[in-house]
Structure formats: structure tokens, C-alpha cells
Amino acid sequence: MVATAKAIDTKVMLSINNIEVIYDHVILVLKGVSLEVPEQGIVALLGANGAGKSTTLKAISNLLRAERGDISKGTIEFRGERIDTLTSSDLVRKGIIQVMEGRHCFEHLTVDENLLTGAYTRKDGGAAIQRDLELVYSYFPILKQRSKIQAGYASGGEQQMIAIGRALMSRPKMILLDEPSMGLAPQLVEEIFEIVKRLNTEEGVTFLLAEQNTNFALRYAHYGYILENGRVVLDGTAEELRNNKDVKEFYLGISEGKRVNFRKVKHYRRRKRWLA
């Protein structure tokens, strides 16, 4: 189901301004990345493995230092306030939370307990937290059925739902969603993206998602940025990107109305057209 056009608040929620990221004081990973995420929007960061998508999300959520990375240039602003100097816990309190790649759960805790860990920063009392727990279960009914099992025994799709549900328990304004389709069957991927769409429409949650599955991402996002080798090489509305000849050929596998054999695709042709 393709995301229909909707009126998105044009007010910018997140602004990344010409950031560079260096690992181990030597390896330049992001090279002047700039992008914007509007309030109540779904924005996709697209590109191949190693393009810099996850690094961009970690730069926003200030998780780089755990991997010996630093923002060496540029700024990141959330609702007009500079945030690239704040701690990760400060960012959670401001309403920014990242769902990491790989469906990280506390395997020894139950589904219920995993979800409740997402509310650790809240100060609004047990009744409000319980209401939000039931809200999460309304979006993920399969989790309610399995609420008392240990998360380690949940399927991959269920663990992805737990990770997103745990993020929702913090009452986020923005969720940074890293590779939600990784390792999941197409039917489960579509289910996850449908829930993302509902959370955006019904709860007003803004999403910035990093995704290799360009086809799915452009069906549900409103806007997209394509990264290659740490640079933004193309951006536009989801419709513009879906109809772009290069995107269709190199990311959707369609050229002149026919499927492309990826073994015959030449990387330099894309680079020459986009970066000339």
C-alpha cells in the first residue's frame, strides 16, 4: 500500500547542517551531510550498506563515542536548539530516541518488562505508563498475546515490534529507526511499515528511518535522501525519487520498464551522473 500524500507541517523538527564524522581520529565517514526532517514527517535515509546511514543516526542520538567516533564539523539542531553536544539520555528526555539496527532486546526479560524499560525517564506516574503500555499493545496485538514470554524466545518480527514499542513507551516526538526490514520476510516488513505509517498519522510521531530496502521505504516515506560514500547525492519527495531514472535503475532494479540484472550494473555510471 503506497503512502498517500498528506499535509505535513513544514516546520523543521530536525536539521543537520554540513556534518562530518571521523572514526579513530582518522577515518572520515560522513562528508558534509545536510538534511532536514519536518514535524510529523517520515523521511528515509537510503543507500547501500556502508553508505553512512547508521552513522548519521548515531550522530543525531550521540552514540558515536561508544564506537570511537566524533562529529568533527557541522551542527545538529532539534526544534531550533543545538543538540550535538548533549548526552543520549538528555536527547531521550527531549523526545528523540533511536531504535538500533538488529532488534536489540533484553532477552532474559519478558516482553512486558522490555516495553516498560522504555519508560524509565518518565515522571508522570504508573497509571499514565500503563495507559501507554496498552496503547503499544493496540498497535502490536501479537505482543500482548506473548507479553509474559522471555523476549529471547520471540521471533525476529516480534523482536522488532518490541524494539519499536519500547521506544514508544518513552513518548517520543521523533524516532530514529535503523534498518527495520533487516532479516525479516517481506510480509513482516510490510506489517512493520504499516505500523510506522499509523503511528505517524494517528500519534503524530516523526520518523527518520535508515533503510536499504528502497522499494519499501519510498512507498511509505514522504521525503528521501540517498547517501553514497558518506555524502548526500540525491534528495527529493518519495514520488520524485520513485520516478527518478537513476533511482529506478540502481535501487529499484528497473530500467526502461524492465528488471535489471544487478551483476551488470556499473557503479561508476551512477557516480558520473550524480556527482558530475
C-alpha positions in Angstrom: 0.0 0.0 0.0 1.6 3.3 -1.1 1.7 6.2 1.3 -0.8 8.8 0.2 0.0 12.4 0.1 -0.8 14.2 3.3 -0.4 17.7 4.7 2.8 17.7 6.6 3.7 20.5 8.9 6.5 22.3 7.1 8.1 23.4 10.4 11.5 21.8 10.6 11.9 19.5 13.6 15.4 18.2 12.9 18.2 20.0 11.0 21.6 18.5 10.2 24.0 21.1 8.9 27.1 20.0 7.0 28.3 17.5 9.5 31.5 15.4 9.2 32.1 12.3 11.2 35.5 10.8 11.9 36.3 7.5 13.5 39.5 6.9 15.4 40.6 10.5 14.5 41.5 9.3 11.0 38.6 7.7 9.0 36.3 10.2 7.5 32.9 8.6 7.3 30.4 11.4 6.7 31.4 14.2 4.4 29.3 17.3 4.7 25.9 15.7 5.2 22.9 18.1 5.5 19.3 17.2 5.7 16.0 18.3 7.3 13.1 16.4 8.9 9.8 18.2 9.1 7.4 17.8 12.1 5.1 14.8 11.6 7.0 13.6 8.6 8.5 10.3 7.5 12.0 10.9 6.0 14.0 8.0 4.6 17.8 7.8 4.5 18.6 5.5 1.6 21.7 3.9 0.3 23.8 0.7 0.2 25.5 -0.9 3.1 28.3 1.3 4.3 26.9 4.5 2.7 26.7 6.3 6.1 23.1 5.8 7.1 23.6 4.3 10.5 26.4 6.7 11.3 24.1 9.6 10.5 21.5 8.3 13.0 24.2 7.7 15.7 25.5 11.2 15.2 22.0 12.5 15.9 21.5 10.3 19.0 25.1 10.9 20.2 26.1 7.3 20.2 29.3 7.8 18.2 31.7 8.0 21.1 30.9 4.4 22.1 32.4 3.5 18.7 35.3 5.9 18.9 33.6 8.4 16.5 33.2 12.1 16.7 31.4 14.9 14.8 34.4 17.0 13.6 32.4 19.6 11.8 28.9 21.0 11.5 25.9 21.2 13.8 22.6 19.3 14.6 19.5 21.2 15.8 16.3 19.9 17.2 13.4 22.4 17.1 16.0 25.2 16.8 18.2 24.1 19.7 21.6 22.7 19.1 21.8 19.1 20.4 25.1 17.6 19.1 26.7 18.4 22.5 24.0 16.7 24.6 24.1 13.3 26.1 22.0 10.4 24.8 19.9 10.4 28.0 19.3 14.2 27.5 18.1 13.5 24.0 15.6 10.8 25.2 14.2 13.4 27.6 13.8 15.8 24.7 11.8 13.2 22.8 14.5 11.8 20.4 15.0 8.0 20.6 16.8 5.6 18.3 15.7 2.0 17.5 19.0 0.3 16.8 19.7 -2.0 13.9 19.5 -5.6 14.8 16.3 -5.7 17.0 18.1 -5.2 20.3 16.0 -6.6 23.2 16.8 -7.7 26.8 16.5 -11.4 26.0 16.1 -12.5 29.6 13.2 -10.1 30.3 9.6 -10.7 29.3 8.0 -8.8 26.5 6.1 -6.7 29.2 9.3 -6.0 31.1 11.2 -5.0 27.9 8.4 -2.5 27.0 8.4 -1.0 30.5 12.2 -0.3 30.3 11.3 2.3 27.7 9.5 4.4 30.3 12.5 4.8 32.7 12.8 8.5 32.1 9.1 9.3 32.7 7.9 11.1 35.7 4.1 11.0 35.1 3.2 8.1 37.2 2.2 4.4 36.8 -1.3 5.0 35.5 -0.1 7.0 32.5 2.6 4.4 31.8 0.1 1.6 32.0 -2.2 3.5 29.5 0.7 3.8 27.1 1.5 0.1 27.5 -2.0 -0.7 26.4 -1.6 1.7 23.5 1.5 -0.1 22.4 -0.4 -3.4 22.6 -3.1 -1.9 20.5 -0.6 -1.4 17.7 1.2 -4.7 18.3 -1.6 -7.2 19.4 0.7 -10.1 18.9 2.9 -8.8 21.7 0.0 -8.7 24.2 -0.5 -12.4 23.4 3.1 -13.1 24.2 3.6 -10.5 26.9 4.8 -13.0 29.6 7.3 -14.9 27.5 11.0 -14.0 27.5 11.9 -11.8 24.6 14.7 -14.1 23.6 12.1 -16.6 22.5 10.2 -14.1 20.3 10.5 -14.3 16.6 12.6 -11.7 14.6 9.5 -9.8 13.6 8.2 -9.8 17.2 11.6 -8.5 18.5 11.4 -5.7 16.0 8.0 -4.8 17.3 9.3 -5.0 20.9 12.1 -2.5 20.0 9.7 -0.1 18.4 7.2 -0.5 21.2 9.9 0.1 23.8 10.7 3.4 22.0 7.1 4.4 22.1 6.9 4.0 25.8 9.3 7.0 26.2 6.6 9.1 24.5 9.0 10.2 21.7 8.5 13.2 19.4 10.9 11.6 16.9 12.0 8.0 16.3 15.3 7.2 14.5 14.6 3.8 13.0 17.7 1.9 11.8 17.2 -0.8 9.1 13.7 -2.0 10.3 13.4 -4.5 7.4 16.8 -6.3 8.0 16.4 -10.1 8.2 12.6 -10.0 8.0 10.3 -11.7 5.5 8.5 -9.3 3.1 5.2 -9.8 4.7 6.6 -8.8 8.1 8.4 -5.8 6.6 5.1 -4.5 5.2 3.4 -5.0 8.5 6.2 -3.0 10.3 6.0 -0.2 7.8 2.2 -0.1 8.0 2.5 0.4 11.8 5.1 3.1 11.3 2.6 4.9 8.9 -0.2 4.5 11.5 2.0 5.9 14.3 2.9 8.8 12.2 -0.7 9.5 11.1 -2.5 8.7 14.4 0.0 9.6 17.1 2.0 12.3 15.3 5.3 10.6 15.7 8.0 11.9 13.3 10.3 9.2 11.8 13.8 9.4 10.3 14.5 5.9 9.0 17.7 4.4 7.6 16.8 1.6 5.1 18.5 -0.4 2.4 15.1 -1.6 1.1 14.5 1.4 -1.1 11.3 0.0 -2.6 9.5 -0.3 0.8 11.0 2.9 2.2 9.8 5.0 -0.8 6.3 3.5 -0.5 5.9 4.9 3.0 8.2 7.9 3.3 7.2 11.4 2.4 10.8 12.5 1.5 14.1 10.8 1.0 17.9 11.4 0.9 20.2 9.0 -0.9 23.7 8.6 0.6 26.8 7.2 -1.1 30.2 7.0 0.5 29.2 9.4 3.3 27.7 12.1 1.0 24.1 13.0 0.1 24.0 12.6 -3.7 20.3 13.0 -4.3 17.1 14.0 -2.4 13.5 14.7 -3.2 10.0 13.7 -2.4 9.3 10.0 -2.3 7.3 10.3 -5.6 10.2 12.2 -7.3 12.7 9.5 -6.2 10.5 6.7 -7.3 10.3 8.2 -10.7 13.9 9.2 -11.0 15.6 7.2 -13.7 18.8 6.6 -11.7 16.9 5.5 -8.6 14.7 3.2 -10.6 17.7 1.6 -12.2 20.2 1.4 -9.4 17.9 1.0 -6.3 14.6 -0.4 -7.5 16.1 -2.6 -10.2 14.0 -1.2 -13.1 15.4 0.2 -16.4 13.1 1.1 -19.3 10.3 -0.8 -17.7 12.3 -4.0 -17.3 14.1 -5.6 -14.3 17.8 -5.0 -14.1 20.4 -7.7 -13.7 22.4 -6.2 -10.8 25.5 -8.1 -11.8 25.6 -5.9 -14.9 25.1 -2.6 -13.2 28.2 -0.4 -13.2 28.6 1.8 -10.1 30.7 4.4 -11.9 27.8 5.3 -14.2 25.7 6.4 -11.3 28.5 8.3 -9.7 29.3 10.1 -13.0 25.7 11.2 -13.5 25.0 12.3 -9.9 28.3 13.8 -8.9 29.4 15.4 -12.2 
